[in-house]
């Protein structure tokens, strides 16, 4: 077991991490906290009403990971397993807070909006679901104030998305999960994942395009 003062840079293979956790390796657990907790917090925040609630969801998730690590069978990656626990925990907490229906029935529709399909190819077209036209490049923000404003716009655009779109784009574009991992974490089909991601990206891009156009006119 590594000394408790030892700093682990990055994470080794899943097998090594699981073995260390089962052996009670505190340094390995600390390394997992440092590596994944911020991303888990961002994802949890998309389900619950406050940052404090998101922190509690993450804490509860880590407790569940420690308690359940002996039952981990390796059928998915360790990160996928941890994030699935997080999503389930956050969904339950969010449902209690808002008294809404569960995930499986709360979003029977596709969460679309009038502009959603206009930018993407139809299902029977070549490369279905891809952009019809490559979006124009955005101007690079100059200065800390403008960069901060852009980050604020992105955060507001994400917050305005339907829950499933927000979750998918958070996992893919912020946390860097693969499409396969997102499908496993959320238990959705690849086609559904693609639709949700395209629509989320389109909505965020629409908001940023409007922001940059307004900024250009004001310049």
N, C-alpha and C positions, 0 to 999 in steps of 0.2 A: 504494500500500500504506500502511495506517495506520502511524503511528509506533509502535514497540514499547511506548512508555510510555503510549499512549492506551488508555483503558478503554472497552470496548464494552459498552453497557448493553443487555441482551437480545440477540436474534439477528435479523438481517434475513431476507429471503426465502431459501428453499433455493437458488435460483439464485445469489444473491449469496454465500452461504456456500460453496457448492461452488467457484465461481470463485475466491474468496479462498484456499481451501485448495489448489487446484491451482496457485495462484501462490506458494504458500509463505508465506502471511500468518500470522505467528506470533500476532499479536493476536487474529485471528479464531479460531484454534485454542484459544487460552487462554480465550476467551469461551465456546466450546463446552464446554471442560472445566469451567468454573465453573457453567455452566447445567445440564449433564446428568450429571456424574460421580456426584453423590450419589445420584440416582435409579438410575443404573446399578449402583452399589455395592449398594443395597438389593435390587435384583432379582437380581444375581449371588449374593448371600448366600443366597437361597432354594434355590440349586442345590448349593452347595459347603459343606464342613464347617467352615470357619473364616473369620474376617474377613480374614486374610492371603491366603487363597486367593481370596476375592472381589476383593480389591485387585489381585491378579495377573490375574484374569480381565478386569477393567476395563482394566488397562494393556495386556494383549494385544489387547483390542478396539480401543483407540485406535490401536495400531500397525497393526492390520488396516485400520482406516478410512483412515489416511494412505497406506498402501500401495495400497489399492484405490479411492481416491477418483476416479482417472482413469476407472475402469470403471463408476462410478455413472451409471445411465441415466435416473434420475428417474421410474421406473415406480411408485414409492411415495414417500412423503415421506422426507426425509433422516433424520429421527428414527426412522422405522420401519425403515429400512435399517440404521442404527447399532444399534438394539435387537435386530434379527434376528441381526446378527453377535454381539452380546453373548450372546444366548440360546444360539446354537450353540456358542460358546466355553465358556460356563458348563456346558452339558450335557456336553460332552466332558470337561471337567475333573471334574465331579461323577461321571461314570461311571467315570473312572479312580480316583477316590478311594474310591468305594463298591463298585466292581466290580459294578454293577447293569446291567440291560439298558437299551437305548436308550429315549428318550422315546416313540418310536412304538409300542413294544410293552410298555413298563413299566406303562402305565396303560390297558390294554384295557377295563377296567371304567370306570364313571363316577366312581369315587372316592366313592361315596355312603355314607351312614350311615343308621341306622334312622329318624331324625327328618327326613331331608332333604326328602322329598316332602310332608310333612304340611302345610307352611305355604304351598304354592304351588298354583295352579290346574292342573288336568290339561290335557293337550294339546288335548282336544276342548272345553274350556270357553272362555267368553269371556275374552279377554286371557290366553292360556295362559302359564304361567310366572310370573305376577304373584302378589303376596301375596294370600291368601284374606281375611285381616283385616289392617288397618293395624297394625303393631306399636306398642305403647305407647311413649311418649316416655321416654327415660332421664332420671333426675335429673341436673342439672348438677353436676359435681364441684366441691366447695368446698375451697379451700386447695391448696397445692402438694403436700402429701403424698398426698392423695386423687387428685389429677390424675396424679401419678407412678404411683400404684398402678393407675389405669385404663390408662395407657400400657403398663405391664408386662403387664396382663391381655390387652390387644390383641396385644402382641408374642407372648405365649405362645399365644394363640388362632391367630394366623397360623402360628406355627411348628408347630402340631399338625395343620395342614391337609395333605391329600394334595398332592403337588407341583404338579399342574396347577391345582388350586383356588387354592393359594397364589400361583402366578404370575399367574393371571388377576386376582385381587383386588388384588394389588400393582400391576399395570399400570393397572387401571381406577380404583381408589379411592385409591391413594397417588400414583401417577405421573400420573394424569389423562388417560390415553390413551383414545381413543374405542373403541367396540366394533369398528369397522372396523380400526383400527390394531392392536388386540389379535389379531384374526383373521389379519391379515397377518404380524405378528411371529411368532405361534405356529403359523401355517398350520393353523388349525382353522376349522370352519364356524361361522356366526353362531349356529346353534341350540346347538352344543356350548359356545360361549362363554357364552351365556346360562345354560345349565344349571350350568356350573362356577361362574359368578359368583353365581348365586342360592344355590347350596349353600354356597359359601364365606361369603357374607354371613350365611346362616342359622346356620352353625356359630359364627361370631364373635359374632353377636347372642346366641345361646344362652349362651355363656360369660359375656358381659357381664351378661345378665339374672340369671344365677346369682350373679355377683359383687355386683350392686347389691342383690339380695334379701338376701344374707348381710349386707351392710353395713347395710341397713335394720333387720334383726333385731337386729344388734349395737348399734345406736344407742340 
